[in-house]
Amino acid sequence: MDHMDLLPNHVIRMVQLGHRKEVLRCRTIWVCVGCHTCSSECPNLIDIAGIMDVLRQLAIHDGIPIPEKDIYRFHKHIYRSIQMHGRLHKLEALTHFKLSSGHLFSDLPAGMKMLLKGKLELIPTKVDNKEELERIFSHYDNRRRSFESYE
């Protein structure tokens, strides 16, 4: 929570109160990594991670500057990995992020530990129904174009 300017529950409350500009300008929506821990633990069954995803898309749509370009770049590579495979291939997404950000070796010791513990798969797993994946992403084609052209 050190990097968040608002706690996730505060973001949700601000959404409820209609504070669109403040919410879309906060760092929290970009720092959220979408691990879904908050969503699975929420006693009110609110999909907080899903809401953060929507808020990021709204911020992009509204042309609101992202607090840190590396955060946006990170999310872009995750999105591309899911688009290609139907699932996140962490090693691929992280490698592309590291190459694009110029921080090639900043997390190398942690990355090596994750690799040795089997937390990073060398070969991506893919969904079986590629046509369905393409249909899903084509449905969001306009959003994808705005997402890609934001940088």
C-alpha positions as CSV (number, residue, x, y, z in Angstrom):
1,M,0.0,0.0,0.0
2,D,3.1,2.3,0.2
3,H,2.7,3.3,-3.5
4,M,-1.1,3.8,-3.4
5,D,-2.4,7.3,-2.8
6,L,-5.8,5.9,-1.9
7,L,-6.8,2.6,-0.4
8,P,-8.9,0.4,-2.7
9,N,-12.0,0.7,-0.5
10,H,-11.6,4.5,-0.7
11,V,-11.5,4.3,-4.5
12,I,-14.7,2.3,-4.4
13,R,-16.4,4.8,-2.1
14,M,-15.3,7.8,-4.3
15,V,-16.8,6.0,-7.3
16,Q,-20.0,5.6,-5.3
17,L,-20.0,9.3,-4.5
18,G,-19.4,10.3,-8.1
19,H,-15.8,11.7,-7.8
20,R,-14.9,10.6,-11.3
21,K,-12.0,13.1,-11.9
22,E,-10.3,12.4,-8.6
23,V,-10.6,8.6,-9.0
24,L,-9.3,8.6,-12.6
25,R,-6.3,10.7,-11.6
26,C,-5.2,8.6,-8.6
27,R,-2.2,6.3,-8.6
28,T,-4.0,3.5,-7.0
29,I,-5.9,2.4,-10.1
30,W,-2.5,2.0,-11.8
31,V,-0.6,0.4,-8.9
32,C,-3.2,-2.3,-8.5
33,V,-1.8,-5.4,-10.2
34,G,-5.1,-7.2,-10.6
35,C,-4.2,-10.2,-8.4
36,H,-7.9,-10.4,-7.3
37,T,-7.0,-10.9,-3.7
38,C,-9.1,-7.9,-2.7
39,S,-12.0,-9.1,-4.8
40,S,-11.9,-12.6,-3.4
41,E,-11.6,-11.3,0.2
42,C,-14.3,-8.6,-0.1
43,P,-17.1,-9.3,2.4
44,N,-19.5,-7.4,0.1
45,L,-18.5,-9.5,-3.0
46,I,-17.3,-6.4,-4.9
47,D,-15.0,-7.2,-7.8
48,I,-12.5,-4.5,-6.9
49,A,-9.8,-5.7,-9.3
50,G,-12.4,-5.5,-12.1
51,I,-13.4,-2.0,-11.1
52,M,-9.7,-1.0,-11.2
53,D,-9.5,-2.4,-14.8
54,V,-12.5,-0.3,-15.8
55,L,-11.2,2.8,-14.1
56,R,-7.8,2.4,-16.0
57,Q,-9.8,2.1,-19.3
58,L,-11.8,5.2,-18.5
59,A,-8.7,7.2,-17.6
60,I,-7.2,6.2,-21.0
61,H,-10.4,7.1,-22.8
62,D,-10.6,10.5,-21.0
63,G,-6.9,11.2,-21.9
64,I,-5.9,11.5,-18.3
65,P,-2.1,11.4,-17.8
66,I,-0.8,8.3,-16.1
67,P,1.3,9.0,-13.0
68,E,4.1,6.7,-14.1
69,K,4.7,5.5,-17.7
70,D,6.3,2.3,-16.4
71,I,3.0,1.3,-14.8
72,Y,1.1,1.8,-18.1
73,R,3.8,0.0,-20.0
74,F,3.6,-2.9,-17.5
75,H,-0.2,-3.2,-18.0
76,K,0.2,-3.0,-21.8
77,H,2.5,-6.0,-21.9
78,I,0.2,-8.0,-19.7
79,Y,-2.7,-7.2,-21.9
80,R,-0.8,-8.2,-25.0
81,S,0.2,-11.5,-23.4
82,I,-3.4,-12.3,-22.6
83,Q,-4.4,-11.3,-26.1
84,M,-1.9,-13.7,-27.6
85,H,-2.3,-16.7,-25.4
86,G,-5.7,-16.3,-23.6
87,R,-3.7,-16.4,-20.4
88,L,-1.0,-14.3,-18.9
89,H,2.5,-15.7,-19.7
90,K,4.4,-13.9,-16.9
91,L,7.9,-14.5,-18.2
92,E,7.1,-13.1,-21.6
93,A,5.2,-10.1,-20.3
94,L,8.0,-9.3,-17.8
95,T,10.7,-9.7,-20.4
96,H,8.9,-7.3,-22.8
97,F,8.3,-4.9,-20.0
98,K,11.9,-4.9,-18.9
99,L,13.1,-4.4,-22.5
100,S,10.8,-1.5,-23.1
101,S,11.4,0.2,-19.8
102,G,15.2,-0.1,-19.9
103,H,15.3,-1.7,-16.4
104,L,16.7,-5.0,-17.7
105,F,18.4,-6.2,-14.5
106,S,16.6,-4.4,-11.7
107,D,14.7,-7.5,-10.6
108,L,17.0,-10.2,-11.8
109,P,17.6,-11.9,-8.4
110,A,13.9,-12.1,-7.6
111,G,13.2,-13.2,-11.2
112,M,15.7,-16.0,-10.9
113,K,14.2,-17.2,-7.6
114,M,10.8,-17.2,-9.2
115,L,12.1,-19.2,-12.2
116,L,13.9,-21.7,-10.0
117,K,10.7,-22.2,-7.8
118,G,8.6,-22.8,-10.9
119,K,6.6,-19.6,-10.6
120,L,7.5,-18.5,-14.1
121,E,6.7,-20.9,-16.9
122,L,9.2,-21.0,-19.8
123,I,6.6,-21.9,-22.4
124,P,3.2,-20.2,-22.5
125,T,0.0,-22.2,-22.0
126,K,-2.6,-21.2,-24.5
127,V,-6.4,-21.5,-24.6
128,D,-7.8,-24.2,-26.8
129,N,-10.4,-22.1,-28.5
130,K,-8.4,-19.4,-30.4
131,E,-11.5,-18.3,-32.4
132,E,-13.3,-17.5,-29.1
133,L,-10.3,-15.5,-27.9
134,E,-10.2,-13.6,-31.2
135,R,-14.0,-12.9,-30.9
136,I,-13.6,-11.5,-27.4
137,F,-10.7,-9.2,-28.4
138,S,-12.4,-8.1,-31.6
139,H,-15.4,-7.1,-29.5
140,Y,-13.1,-4.6,-27.7
141,D,-11.3,-3.5,-30.8
142,N,-12.1,0.2,-30.4
143,R,-10.9,0.1,-26.8
144,R,-7.7,-1.7,-27.9
145,R,-6.9,1.0,-30.4
146,S,-7.4,3.7,-27.8
147,F,-5.2,1.7,-25.4
148,E,-2.5,1.3,-28.0
149,S,-2.5,4.9,-29.1
150,Y,-2.3,6.4,-25.6
151,E,1.5,6.4,-25.2
